[in-house]
Amino acid sequence: MNTGQDTHLSEASRGKITENIVHFARTLRKAGLPIGPASVVEAVEAVVISGLRNRDDLYWTLHAVFVNKHEQQPVFDEAFRIYWKTHGLVEKLLSILSPVAPAGPKEPEKPKVGQTRLSQAFETNRKREAAETRPQVEVDARFTVSEREVLQKKDFAQMTATEIAQARRALQSIQLPLDKVATRRLVPAGRGRIDPRRTLRASLRAGGNVIDLRHRKRAEQHPPIVALCDISGSMSQYTRVLLHFLHALSEKRRVQTFLFGTRLTNITRDLTRKDPDEAFLLCTDSVADWSGGTRIAHALYEFNRKWSRRVLSGGPIVLFISDGLERQEDSMLEWEMDRLHRSCRRLVWLNPLLRFDQFEAKARGIRALLPHVDEFRPVHSLDAVADLCIALGDRGKSNRAHDPRQWLHRVA
């Protein structure tokens, strides 16, 4: 490392380096990477100290600071390719750090993963500047389709980075269900059962001459929610968005959240953080099998054996979020799902595959799970989540449109 030269950079040179890296970090943040101010400062210091000599050194120095998860790699690759492709930008930055900076090899073509989100991120600043100078024009939108209405029905997997951010804010402000169930605990009430203890205490205050009857009734509370979320490759995008809904739900009632892919992870404590970004960053750090394979039977077995007695008290509603594509083809899956069904008040299966009109329950895993759930619902859009909230407030009323038995009869 050429640290002796780099540590004596002028303030102007260091300012140019900082400005370029800050803009690059903002682009990555808008594209979905969790990059904070501390990471930007660390990246600037790393670039100044490392003594860069070619494009590869710059790439791997920024990569070491900004990329923390395997799934962030494609987005960073595409962002680096697009941002630093400006003619002479990298060479000018390298000339600041090293007077003799040989021309590096031609940058190979990177995969196009995440290009849509990155294009949205790059265009944000340009649109903001153009909006400041653009004249205001009134548009009659009576005969146009509402942008919010389109977003409500759009599939989470097809959303851009901007639309995903809007969907997350919508999930945070969605109207939560107002369902309440009676518990065994009794509380004072104006009418209902006579409360002998409170009645006698009240009569003693009056000297025993006047007996004013006191009453009590069963207390009501929101039933707890237990969410089992699949984080395999096919479910990763849906689970990320739905975690915002579970985070908002946990502020109103008791919610226990578990993620499973090849193993089961309890993230309930992480989701209790008030800041959503901090909560989801902790969730990502605590899960090692994100976007990997899936072992539904093993995850249900581990949940029933280790967690069911701890979190299934109080008659909770269980939300099982998965596509049901299980690799194991034995009776363990059906047995564990039946045990889970008998341990809760209501079991709702949320499956994004129901977004397809031609969906049929032909997979063995899906047919093994369907007989042991109370409702079978889609979960691919904001409208689907809103319908779920309405269903949770129906106190378990039957809905033929989401009866799992109809899917079994279609294939039988």
MARNU-657233 format. One record per residue (C-alpha): residue in one letter; y, z, x. Coordinates in nm, 2 decimals. Each point is the difference from the previous one (the first is absolute). Layout:
// MARNU-657233
+----+--------+--------+--------+
: aa :      y :      z :      x :
+----+--------+--------+--------+
:  a :      Y :      Z :      X :
...
+----+--------+--------+--------+
END
This chain:
// MARNU-657233
+----+--------+--------+--------+
: aa :      y :      z :      x :
+----+--------+--------+--------+
:  m :   0.00 :   0.00 :   0.00 :
:  n :   0.35 :  -0.09 :   0.12 :
:  t :   0.14 :   0.33 :  -0.12 :
:  g :   0.26 :   0.03 :   0.28 :
:  q :   0.18 :  -0.31 :  -0.13 :
:  d :  -0.05 :   0.06 :  -0.38 :
:  t :   0.15 :   0.35 :   0.01 :
:  h :   0.33 :  -0.13 :   0.13 :
:  l :   0.06 :  -0.25 :  -0.28 :
:  s :   0.36 :  -0.04 :  -0.12 :
:  e :   0.10 :   0.13 :  -0.34 :
:  a :   0.05 :  -0.36 :  -0.12 :
:  s :  -0.35 :  -0.11 :   0.11 :
:  r :  -0.16 :   0.30 :  -0.16 :
:  g :   0.20 :  -0.07 :  -0.32 :
:  k :  -0.14 :  -0.35 :  -0.02 :
:  i :  -0.35 :   0.13 :   0.04 :
:  t :   0.05 :   0.27 :  -0.26 :
:  e :   0.15 :  -0.24 :  -0.25 :
:  n :  -0.29 :  -0.25 :   0.02 :
:  i :  -0.27 :   0.27 :  -0.03 :
:  v :   0.18 :   0.17 :  -0.29 :
:  h :   0.02 :  -0.32 :  -0.19 :
:  f :  -0.37 :  -0.07 :   0.07 :
:  a :  -0.10 :   0.35 :  -0.11 :
:  r :   0.20 :  -0.04 :  -0.33 :
:  t :  -0.19 :  -0.33 :  -0.06 :
:  l :  -0.34 :   0.18 :   0.05 :
:  r :   0.11 :   0.29 :  -0.23 :
:  k :   0.09 :  -0.25 :  -0.28 :
:  a :  -0.33 :  -0.17 :   0.05 :
:  g :  -0.18 :   0.33 :  -0.07 :
:  l :  -0.06 :   0.17 :   0.33 :
:  p :   0.09 :   0.38 :   0.01 :
:  i :   0.26 :  -0.01 :   0.28 :
:  g :   0.26 :   0.27 :   0.02 :
:  p :   0.30 :   0.06 :   0.22 :
:  a :  -0.20 :   0.20 :   0.26 :
:  s :  -0.23 :  -0.30 :   0.05 :
:  v :   0.30 :  -0.23 :   0.06 :
:  v :   0.14 :   0.23 :   0.26 :
:  e :  -0.34 :   0.02 :   0.17 :
:  a :  -0.03 :  -0.37 :   0.00 :
:  v :   0.34 :  -0.05 :   0.16 :
:  e :  -0.08 :   0.25 :   0.27 :
:  a :  -0.35 :  -0.16 :   0.06 :
:  v :   0.15 :  -0.35 :   0.04 :
:  v :   0.27 :   0.13 :   0.24 :
:  i :  -0.24 :   0.20 :   0.22 :
:  s :  -0.30 :  -0.24 :   0.00 :
:  g :   0.16 :  -0.27 :   0.22 :
:  l :  -0.09 :  -0.30 :  -0.21 :
:  r :  -0.08 :  -0.33 :   0.17 :
:  n :  -0.13 :  -0.23 :  -0.27 :
:  r :  -0.05 :  -0.04 :  -0.38 :
:  d :  -0.34 :   0.17 :   0.01 :
:  d :   0.16 :   0.32 :   0.15 :
:  l :   0.26 :   0.01 :  -0.28 :
:  y :  -0.27 :  -0.06 :  -0.26 :
:  w :  -0.23 :   0.28 :   0.11 :
:  t :   0.28 :   0.25 :   0.07 :
:  l :   0.13 :  -0.03 :  -0.36 :
:  h :  -0.36 :  -0.02 :  -0.13 :
:  a :  -0.08 :   0.34 :   0.16 :
:  v :   0.28 :   0.16 :  -0.18 :
:  f :   0.01 :  -0.17 :  -0.34 :
:  v :  -0.37 :  -0.06 :  -0.08 :
:  n :  -0.20 :   0.31 :  -0.09 :
:  k :  -0.27 :  -0.14 :  -0.23 :
:  h :  -0.23 :  -0.30 :   0.02 :
:  e :   0.13 :  -0.15 :  -0.32 :
:  q :   0.35 :  -0.01 :   0.14 :
:  q :  -0.10 :  -0.24 :   0.28 :
:  p :   0.02 :  -0.33 :  -0.20 :
:  v :   0.35 :   0.08 :  -0.13 :
:  f :   0.13 :   0.09 :   0.34 :
:  d :  -0.14 :  -0.32 :   0.15 :
:  e :   0.17 :  -0.22 :  -0.25 :
:  a :   0.32 :   0.20 :   0.02 :
:  f :   0.01 :  -0.03 :   0.38 :
:  r :  -0.07 :  -0.37 :  -0.02 :
:  i :   0.28 :  -0.07 :  -0.25 :
:  y :   0.26 :   0.23 :   0.13 :
:  w :  -0.02 :  -0.08 :   0.37 :
:  k :  -0.05 :  -0.37 :  -0.04 :
:  t :   0.38 :  -0.06 :   0.02 :
:  h :   0.07 :  -0.22 :   0.30 :
:  g :   0.10 :   0.20 :   0.30 :
:  l :  -0.01 :   0.34 :  -0.18 :
:  v :  -0.29 :   0.15 :   0.19 :
:  e :   0.11 :  -0.16 :   0.33 :
:  k :   0.35 :   0.15 :  -0.04 :
:  l :  -0.15 :   0.35 :  -0.07 :
:  l :  -0.23 :  -0.03 :   0.30 :
:  s :   0.28 :  -0.12 :   0.23 :
:  i :   0.18 :   0.33 :  -0.09 :
:  l :  -0.30 :   0.20 :   0.11 :
:  s :  -0.10 :  -0.21 :   0.30 :
:  p :   0.22 :  -0.25 :   0.20 :
:  v :  -0.31 :  -0.21 :   0.08 :
:  a :  -0.19 :  -0.04 :  -0.33 :
:  p :  -0.25 :  -0.29 :   0.03 :
:  a :  -0.05 :  -0.21 :  -0.31 :
:  g :  -0.30 :   0.14 :  -0.18 :
:  p :  -0.27 :  -0.22 :  -0.15 :
:  k :   0.06 :  -0.17 :  -0.33 :
:  e :  -0.06 :   0.24 :  -0.29 :
:  p :  -0.32 :  -0.10 :  -0.18 :
:  e :  -0.01 :  -0.05 :  -0.37 :
:  k :  -0.05 :   0.33 :  -0.18 :
:  p :  -0.18 :   0.04 :  -0.33 :
:  k :   0.21 :  -0.02 :  -0.32 :
:  v :  -0.10 :   0.34 :  -0.13 :
:  g :   0.29 :   0.17 :  -0.17 :
:  q :   0.23 :  -0.30 :   0.03 :
:  t :   0.13 :   0.03 :  -0.36 :
:  r :   0.10 :   0.36 :   0.04 :
:  l :   0.16 :  -0.07 :   0.34 :
:  s :   0.20 :  -0.29 :  -0.14 :
:  q :   0.13 :   0.23 :  -0.27 :
:  a :   0.10 :   0.25 :   0.27 :
:  f :   0.18 :  -0.25 :   0.22 :
:  e :   0.20 :  -0.14 :  -0.30 :
:  t :   0.12 :   0.34 :  -0.11 :
:  n :   0.30 :   0.02 :   0.24 :
:  r :   0.10 :  -0.37 :  -0.06 :
:  k :   0.00 :   0.05 :  -0.38 :
:  r :   0.20 :   0.32 :   0.04 :
:  e :   0.27 :  -0.18 :   0.20 :
:  a :   0.00 :  -0.30 :  -0.23 :
:  a :   0.04 :   0.23 :  -0.31 :
:  e :   0.31 :   0.15 :   0.14 :
:  t :   0.18 :  -0.33 :   0.02 :
:  r :  -0.16 :  -0.17 :  -0.30 :
:  p :   0.22 :  -0.03 :  -0.31 :
:  q :  -0.13 :   0.19 :  -0.30 :
:  v :  -0.14 :  -0.23 :  -0.27 :
:  e :  -0.10 :   0.11 :  -0.35 :
:  v :  -0.34 :  -0.13 :  -0.11 :
:  d :  -0.12 :   0.00 :  -0.36 :
:  a :  -0.36 :   0.15 :   0.03 :
:  r :  -0.08 :   0.00 :  -0.37 :
:  f :  -0.24 :  -0.29 :   0.04 :
:  t :  -0.15 :   0.09 :   0.33 :
:  v :  -0.30 :   0.22 :   0.09 :
:  s :   0.09 :   0.35 :   0.11 :
:  e :  -0.07 :   0.07 :   0.36 :
:  r :  -0.12 :   0.35 :  -0.09 :
:  e :  -0.23 :  -0.14 :  -0.26 :
:  v :  -0.16 :  -0.23 :   0.26 :
:  l :  -0.04 :   0.29 :   0.24 :
:  q :  -0.17 :   0.21 :  -0.27 :
:  k :  -0.28 :  -0.25 :  -0.04 :
:  k :  -0.03 :  -0.12 :   0.36 :
:  d :  -0.31 :   0.09 :   0.21 :
:  f :   0.06 :   0.25 :   0.27 :
:  a :  -0.19 :  -0.22 :   0.25 :
:  q :   0.24 :  -0.29 :  -0.06 :
:  m :   0.33 :   0.19 :   0.04 :
:  t :   0.23 :  -0.04 :   0.29 :
:  a :   0.14 :   0.29 :   0.20 :
:  t :   0.31 :   0.02 :  -0.22 :
:  e :  -0.20 :  -0.01 :  -0.32 :
:  i :  -0.24 :   0.27 :   0.13 :
:  a :   0.30 :   0.22 :   0.07 :
:  q :   0.13 :  -0.06 :  -0.35 :
:  a :  -0.35 :   0.08 :  -0.14 :
:  r :  -0.01 :   0.32 :   0.19 :
:  r :   0.33 :   0.11 :  -0.13 :
:  a :  -0.11 :  -0.09 :  -0.35 :
:  l :  -0.32 :   0.21 :   0.04 :
:  q :   0.21 :   0.30 :   0.11 :
:  s :   0.21 :  -0.02 :  -0.32 :
:  i :  -0.28 :  -0.09 :  -0.24 :
:  q :  -0.03 :   0.21 :  -0.31 :
:  l :  -0.29 :   0.24 :   0.06 :
:  p :  -0.25 :   0.10 :  -0.28 :
:  l :   0.09 :   0.30 :  -0.21 :
:  d :  -0.35 :   0.10 :  -0.08 :
:  k :  -0.09 :   0.37 :  -0.02 :
:  v :  -0.32 :   0.18 :  -0.07 :
:  a :  -0.07 :   0.35 :  -0.11 :
:  t :  -0.13 :   0.25 :   0.26 :
:  r :  -0.19 :   0.33 :  -0.04 :
:  r :   0.31 :   0.20 :   0.10 :
:  l :   0.19 :   0.15 :  -0.29 :
:  v :   0.38 :   0.03 :  -0.01 :
:  p :   0.25 :   0.16 :  -0.24 :
:  a :   0.09 :  -0.21 :  -0.31 :
:  g :   0.20 :   0.02 :  -0.32 :
:  r :  -0.31 :  -0.06 :  -0.21 :
:  g :  -0.37 :  -0.03 :   0.06 :
:  r :  -0.26 :   0.26 :   0.08 :
:  i :   0.10 :   0.37 :  -0.03 :
:  d :   0.05 :   0.16 :   0.34 :
:  p :  -0.13 :   0.36 :  -0.04 :
:  r :   0.13 :   0.13 :   0.34 :
:  r :   0.36 :  -0.13 :  -0.04 :
:  t :   0.00 :   0.11 :  -0.37 :
:  l :  -0.09 :   0.36 :   0.09 :
:  r :   0.25 :   0.01 :   0.29 :
:  a :   0.28 :  -0.12 :  -0.24 :
:  s :  -0.10 :   0.26 :  -0.26 :
:  l :   0.02 :   0.28 :   0.25 :
:  r :   0.36 :  -0.09 :   0.09 :
:  a :   0.08 :   0.06 :  -0.37 :
:  g :  -0.18 :   0.33 :  -0.02 :
:  g :  -0.31 :  -0.15 :  -0.18 :
:  n :   0.19 :  -0.02 :  -0.33 :
:  v :   0.05 :  -0.38 :   0.01 :
:  i :  -0.27 :  -0.24 :   0.10 :
:  d :   0.14 :  -0.34 :   0.09 :
:  l :  -0.29 :  -0.24 :   0.06 :
:  r :   0.01 :  -0.20 :   0.32 :
:  h :  -0.19 :  -0.32 :   0.05 :
:  r :  -0.15 :  -0.21 :   0.27 :
:  k :  -0.14 :  -0.34 :   0.06 :
:  r :  -0.18 :  -0.20 :   0.26 :
:  a :   0.22 :  -0.13 :   0.28 :
:  e :   0.03 :  -0.37 :   0.05 :
:  q :   0.04 :  -0.19 :   0.33 :
:  h :  -0.04 :  -0.34 :   0.14 :
:  p :  -0.36 :  -0.07 :   0.10 :
:  p :  -0.04 :  -0.04 :   0.38 :
:  i :  -0.04 :  -0.34 :   0.15 :
:  v :  -0.26 :  -0.09 :   0.27 :
:  a :   0.04 :  -0.34 :   0.15 :
:  l :  -0.28 :  -0.17 :   0.21 :
:  c :   0.16 :  -0.30 :   0.17 :
:  d :  -0.19 :  -0.28 :   0.17 :
:  i :   0.18 :  -0.11 :   0.33 :
:  s :  -0.24 :  -0.28 :   0.10 :
:  g :   0.14 :  -0.34 :   0.10 :
:  s :   0.00 :  -0.14 :  -0.35 :
:  m :   0.17 :   0.31 :  -0.15 :
:  s :   0.24 :   0.10 :   0.28 :
:  q :   0.31 :  -0.17 :  -0.15 :
:  y :  -0.06 :   0.14 :  -0.35 :
:  t :  -0.06 :   0.35 :   0.13 :
:  r :   0.32 :   0.00 :   0.21 :
:  v :   0.21 :  -0.07 :  -0.31 :
:  l :  -0.18 :   0.24 :  -0.23 :
:  l :   0.05 :   0.28 :   0.24 :
:  h :   0.36 :  -0.01 :  -0.10 :
:  f :  -0.10 :   0.06 :  -0.36 :
:  l :  -0.22 :   0.29 :   0.10 :
:  h :   0.28 :   0.15 :   0.21 :
:  a :   0.23 :  -0.01 :  -0.30 :
:  l :  -0.28 :   0.14 :  -0.22 :
:  s :  -0.05 :   0.29 :   0.24 :
:  e :   0.36 :   0.12 :  -0.06 :
:  k :  -0.08 :   0.07 :  -0.37 :
:  r :  -0.36 :   0.13 :   0.01 :
:  r :  -0.29 :   0.09 :   0.22 :
:  v :  -0.14 :  -0.31 :   0.17 :
:  q :  -0.29 :  -0.01 :   0.25 :
:  t :  -0.02 :  -0.33 :   0.19 :
:  f :  -0.28 :  -0.13 :   0.21 :
:  l :  -0.04 :  -0.32 :   0.20 :
:  f :  -0.33 :  -0.16 :   0.08 :
:  g :  -0.12 :  -0.30 :   0.20 :
:  t :  -0.29 :   0.09 :   0.23 :
:  r :   0.09 :   0.37 :  -0.03 :
:  l :   0.18 :   0.23 :  -0.24 :
:  t :   0.35 :   0.14 :   0.09 :
:  n :   0.20 :   0.26 :  -0.20 :
:  i :   0.37 :  -0.09 :   0.02 :
:  t :   0.12 :   0.24 :  -0.27 :
:  r :   0.21 :   0.21 :   0.24 :
:  d :   0.16 :  -0.31 :   0.15 :
:  l :   0.12 :  -0.13 :  -0.34 :
:  t :   0.17 :   0.33 :  -0.08 :
:  r :   0.29 :  -0.09 :   0.24 :
:  k :   0.32 :  -0.07 :  -0.19 :
:  d :   0.09 :  -0.31 :   0.21 :
:  p :  -0.23 :  -0.29 :  -0.11 :
:  d :   0.03 :  -0.17 :   0.34 :
:  e :  -0.10 :   0.31 :   0.19 :
:  a :  -0.28 :   0.07 :  -0.24 :
:  f :  -0.15 :  -0.35 :   0.04 :
:  l :   0.04 :   0.00 :   0.37 :
:  l :  -0.20 :   0.33 :   0.02 :
:  c :  -0.26 :  -0.16 :  -0.23 :
:  t :  -0.03 :  -0.30 :   0.23 :
:  d :  -0.03 :   0.22 :   0.31 :
:  s :  -0.28 :   0.21 :  -0.15 :
:  v :  -0.22 :  -0.29 :  -0.12 :
:  a :  -0.21 :  -0.17 :   0.27 :
:  d :  -0.19 :  -0.25 :  -0.22 :
:  w :   0.28 :  -0.18 :  -0.17 :
:  s :  -0.07 :  -0.37 :  -0.09 :
:  g :  -0.35 :   0.03 :   0.13 :
:  g :  -0.33 :   0.00 :  -0.19 :
:  t :  -0.10 :   0.20 :  -0.31 :
:  r :  -0.28 :   0.24 :  -0.07 :
:  i :   0.06 :   0.11 :  -0.36 :
:  a :  -0.33 :   0.18 :  -0.05 :
:  h :   0.04 :   0.20 :   0.32 :
:  a :   0.37 :   0.09 :  -0.09 :
:  l :  -0.11 :   0.12 :  -0.35 :
:  y :  -0.28 :   0.20 :   0.15 :
:  e :   0.23 :   0.17 :   0.25 :
:  f :   0.26 :   0.07 :  -0.28 :
:  n :  -0.26 :   0.15 :  -0.24 :
:  r :  -0.15 :   0.22 :   0.28 :
:  k :   0.31 :   0.13 :   0.17 :
:  w :   0.30 :  -0.04 :  -0.24 :
:  s :  -0.11 :  -0.01 :  -0.36 :
:  r :  -0.01 :   0.38 :  -0.06 :
:  r :   0.34 :   0.04 :   0.17 :
:  v :   0.20 :  -0.27 :  -0.18 :
:  l :  -0.18 :  -0.07 :  -0.33 :
:  s :   0.09 :   0.34 :  -0.16 :
:  g :   0.22 :  -0.01 :  -0.31 :
:  g :  -0.15 :  -0.32 :  -0.15 :
:  p :   0.18 :  -0.26 :   0.21 :
:  i :   0.04 :  -0.37 :  -0.06 :
:  v :  -0.16 :  -0.20 :   0.28 :
:  l :   0.15 :  -0.34 :   0.10 :
:  f :  -0.25 :  -0.21 :   0.19 :
:  i :   0.19 :  -0.28 :   0.17 :
:  s :  -0.24 :  -0.26 :   0.15 :
:  d :  -0.13 :  -0.35 :  -0.05 :
:  g :  -0.36 :   0.14 :  -0.01 :
:  l :  -0.14 :  -0.24 :   0.26 :
:  e :  -0.25 :   0.23 :   0.16 :
:  r :  -0.23 :  -0.12 :   0.28 :
:  q :  -0.27 :   0.26 :  -0.06 :
:  e :  -0.24 :  -0.10 :  -0.27 :
:  d :  -0.19 :   0.32 :  -0.08 :
:  s :   0.00 :   0.25 :  -0.28 :
:  m :   0.23 :   0.24 :   0.19 :
:  l :   0.32 :  -0.17 :  -0.13 :
:  e :  -0.10 :   0.04 :  -0.37 :
:  w :  -0.12 :   0.35 :   0.05 :
:  e :   0.32 :   0.12 :   0.17 :
:  m :   0.23 :  -0.17 :  -0.25 :
:  d :  -0.19 :   0.16 :  -0.29 :
:  r :   0.04 :   0.34 :   0.17 :
:  l :   0.38 :  -0.06 :   0.04 :
:  h :   0.02 :  -0.11 :  -0.37 :
:  r :  -0.16 :   0.32 :  -0.13 :
:  s :   0.23 :   0.21 :   0.22 :
:  c :   0.34 :  -0.12 :  -0.14 :
:  r :   0.18 :  -0.02 :  -0.33 :
:  r :   0.05 :  -0.38 :   0.02 :
:  l :  -0.09 :  -0.27 :   0.26 :
:  v :   0.22 :  -0.31 :   0.01 :
:  w :  -0.10 :  -0.29 :   0.23 :
:  l :   0.30 :  -0.21 :   0.12 :
:  n :  -0.12 :  -0.33 :   0.13 :
:  p :   0.23 :  -0.28 :   0.12 :
:  l :  -0.27 :  -0.26 :  -0.05 :
:  l :   0.08 :   0.02 :  -0.38 :
:  r :   0.31 :  -0.21 :   0.07 :
:  f :  -0.23 :  -0.30 :  -0.01 :
:  d :  -0.06 :  -0.14 :  -0.34 :
:  q :  -0.35 :  -0.12 :   0.09 :
:  f :  -0.11 :   0.34 :   0.15 :
:  e :  -0.36 :   0.09 :  -0.08 :
:  a :  -0.19 :   0.32 :   0.10 :
:  k :  -0.27 :  -0.17 :   0.20 :
:  a :   0.01 :   0.20 :   0.32 :
:  r :  -0.26 :   0.27 :   0.03 :
:  g :   0.25 :   0.26 :   0.10 :
:  i :   0.22 :  -0.07 :  -0.30 :
:  r :  -0.29 :   0.01 :  -0.24 :
:  a :  -0.12 :   0.33 :   0.15 :
:  l :   0.34 :   0.16 :  -0.05 :
:  l :   0.11 :  -0.13 :  -0.34 :
:  p :  -0.24 :   0.21 :  -0.22 :
:  h :   0.15 :   0.32 :   0.15 :
:  v :   0.37 :  -0.06 :  -0.06 :
:  d :   0.21 :   0.06 :  -0.32 :
:  e :   0.25 :  -0.28 :   0.05 :
:  f :   0.01 :  -0.32 :   0.21 :
:  r :   0.36 :  -0.12 :   0.07 :
:  p :   0.19 :  -0.24 :   0.23 :
:  v :   0.24 :   0.14 :   0.26 :
:  h :   0.16 :  -0.31 :   0.16 :
:  s :   0.36 :   0.01 :  -0.14 :
:  l :   0.27 :   0.23 :  -0.12 :
:  d :  -0.09 :  -0.08 :  -0.36 :
:  a :  -0.36 :   0.12 :   0.07 :
:  v :   0.13 :   0.33 :   0.14 :
:  a :   0.23 :   0.05 :  -0.30 :
:  d :  -0.29 :  -0.06 :  -0.24 :
:  l :  -0.20 :   0.26 :   0.20 :
:  c :   0.28 :   0.25 :  -0.06 :
:  i :  -0.01 :  -0.06 :  -0.37 :
:  a :  -0.38 :   0.03 :   0.00 :
:  l :   0.01 :   0.33 :   0.19 :
:  g :   0.23 :   0.14 :  -0.28 :
:  d :  -0.24 :  -0.11 :  -0.28 :
:  r :  -0.21 :   0.32 :   0.04 :
:  g :  -0.31 :  -0.20 :   0.07 :
:  k :   0.01 :  -0.22 :  -0.31 :
:  s :  -0.25 :  -0.28 :   0.01 :
:  n :   0.13 :  -0.35 :   0.08 :
:  r :  -0.23 :  -0.29 :  -0.07 :
:  a :   0.19 :  -0.24 :   0.23 :
:  h :  -0.09 :   0.22 :   0.30 :
:  d :  -0.35 :   0.11 :  -0.11 :
:  p :  -0.23 :  -0.05 :   0.31 :
:  r :  -0.30 :  -0.07 :  -0.23 :
:  q :   0.15 :  -0.34 :  -0.10 :
:  w :  -0.02 :  -0.12 :   0.36 :
:  l :  -0.37 :   0.09 :   0.02 :
:  h :  -0.07 :  -0.18 :  -0.33 :
:  r :   0.17 :  -0.32 :   0.12 :
:  v :  -0.25 :  -0.05 :   0.28 :
:  a :  -0.31 :   0.15 :  -0.16 :
+----+--------+--------+--------+
END
